[in-house]
Amino acid sequence: MEIKKRSGSTEVFMPEKVVVSAVKCGCPYNTAREIASSLSSRTEAVMESTEIRKYVLSELRSKGQSSAADSWESYDKEKKK
């Protein structure tokens, strides 16, 4: 799968990036791996980075990791305006 970034460029999906970002926001490692794995198994050839963000945030909240999702959103608002 490829990721279409906000800038319009594309890159190969790297599940490790999702894991690292989620763990840095306070998500347990195993939960972060589950989310990244579920993204890896999707069949889309290309996904927008915003779609991935929405998916990860939704998964974090559904797995009881609302504080990690809030931290992720806070970081995005602060750093990725």
Secondary structure, 3 states (H helix, E strand, C coil): CEEECCCCCEEECCHHHHHHHHHHCCCCHHHHHHHHHHHHCCCCCEEEHHHHHHHHHHHHHHCCCHHHHHHHHHHHHHHCC
